[in-house]
Structures are given as structure tokens and as C-alpha cells.
Amino acid sequence: MALPVGARLHIGHEAIVEITGLRSCCVQIDTFQQGMLREIIARVDGKLVRKGGVMGIVVEGGEVRLDDAIVVRLPDGPFVRLEVV
């Protein structure tokens, strides 16, 4: 939630994913477990906060393993807050 648009996640030795926005959740998530939508959406200071995850694009493909380190590289320029895409 604290990452800006354009942050890049370097996963393992090869893979890179660029964060583009927040994932918008809907009632379909309750098909996995009843009440899940209620748990991942909250209000903080009157604002809707989604905790469902982020969207991104694969910049570089590669094998990703369970214990791979993830290194965050922030983009140059001003901080642009993630919005629902």
C-alpha cells in the first residue's frame, strides 16, 4: 500500500514486476470464503482502503521460487500514490 506507481519488484535472480495500481475487489471474492470482502476493505478517516493487493506488469520474466528475495526499486521523480485500476 505504501509503494508508488512504477515501483519495481525484483524477484529472485531474473523476474521484475512493475506496480501499476491497486486491485479492486468485488463480491466474487466471497466465493472463496464467505466474509472475505468485508475483511479486505476498510474505512480509515472516512476513506475507503482496499487491502486486496496490487496490479502490475511483468517487465522481465523468470523463474520465481518460494524463498526468493524481493528487492524494491523506487522510480525516479515524485511519489505517485497507487489508485484502483
N, C-alpha and C positions, 0 to 999 in steps of 0.2 A: 504493500500500500504506500510505502514511503519512496518508492523508486519513481524517477521521472520518465516521461515518454522518451524513447530512444536509448534507455539503459540496455546494455548488452550483457547477457549471462553467458560466460564461457564455461561450458560444462565438460569436464574431463579434458582430454587432450585435443579434441577437434571441434566439437559442436559449439555453435554460437547461436543464441536466440535473442532477438531484439524485441523488447517490450513495447507494445503499441497502445495498450489501453486496458481497462478493466472488463472483466467478463460480466455480462448481465445475466442474472439468474431468473428463472421463472418457476411456476408451479410444477413443471415437469420434474424438477429435481426431487420432489416429494415421492416420485415413483420408486426412487432408490431406497428411501427411508422416510416414513411419514414424519413431518415436522422439521425436515432438514432446511427448508426455505426460511422458516422462522429463525433458525439458528445462524444463518449466514447473512441475514440482513438486520441492521440495527439503525437506530437514530442516535446521533451524537450532536448535541447542541442544535437540535431541530433539523439536522441534515441527514439524509439517507446515506448510510455507509454499507457498501456491498463487500462482503468478505468471501466471494466465490472464486476468486482467482484473477489471473491476468491473461490477456491475449498477447500473442507475439508471432513473429515470423522467423523462420529458420534462415539464418544468414549463411551458415556453414553446417552441413550435415556431418554426422559422425556417430560412432558407437557411444552410447551412454550407458554407464553401469551404475548399479545401486549405490556404491560408495564413492562415486566421482565427486571431486570438489567442484564447487560453483564459485567462480570469481565474477564479481560485478564490476563493470566498467561504465562509468557515467559519461554521458555525452558532453561535448563542449557546448558552451552557451548557457542561456538562462534555464532555470528549472521550470519544466512544464508538467503540471500535475496530471496524473492519469485520469481519464474520463471514460465513461462507458462507451464501448464501440459496438 
